[in-house]
Amino acid sequence: MSETRSAPLHCPYCGEEDLRPNEAGHGAWECHACARVFTVKFNGLLSRAVAR
């Protein structure tokens, strides 16, 4: 498993790919298309498998 996290590929609000890290802290990204700042956070794993 990798020590680093992968960057988001698109903005969750507008879908554009013009993202850059934000100064707000770890996991914060800014979208230069819609001018939003958002964070990406890992919350954990499910205790059981999800049925498909």
C-alpha positions in Angstrom: 0.0 0.0 0.0 1.2 3.5 -0.8 2.3 6.0 1.8 0.9 8.9 -0.2 -2.7 9.7 -1.1 -3.8 10.2 -4.7 -5.1 13.6 -5.7 -8.8 14.1 -6.6 -9.3 13.9 -10.4 -12.2 16.3 -10.6 -14.1 18.8 -8.6 -17.1 17.2 -6.8 -19.2 20.4 -7.4 -18.6 21.3 -11.1 -16.7 18.3 -12.5 -13.8 20.3 -13.8 -10.2 19.1 -13.5 -8.4 22.4 -12.8 -7.6 21.6 -9.1 -4.7 22.8 -7.0 -3.7 22.2 -3.4 -5.1 24.8 -1.0 -3.2 26.4 1.9 -6.0 25.5 4.4 -4.3 22.3 5.2 -3.9 18.6 4.5 -6.5 17.4 2.0 -7.8 20.8 1.0 -8.1 21.5 -2.7 -9.3 24.6 -4.7 -11.1 24.5 -8.0 -10.2 27.3 -10.3 -13.2 26.7 -12.5 -15.9 27.3 -9.8 -13.8 29.0 -7.1 -14.7 26.4 -4.4 -12.4 25.0 -1.8 -13.1 21.5 -0.5 -11.4 18.8 1.6 -10.9 15.2 0.9 -11.0 13.1 4.1 -10.8 9.3 4.6 -13.4 8.3 7.3 -12.7 4.6 7.6 -13.7 1.2 6.4 -17.0 -0.6 6.6 -17.2 -3.3 9.2 -18.7 -5.6 6.7 -18.7 -6.1 2.9 -21.3 -4.2 0.9 -23.6 -6.6 -1.1 -23.8 -5.7 -4.8 
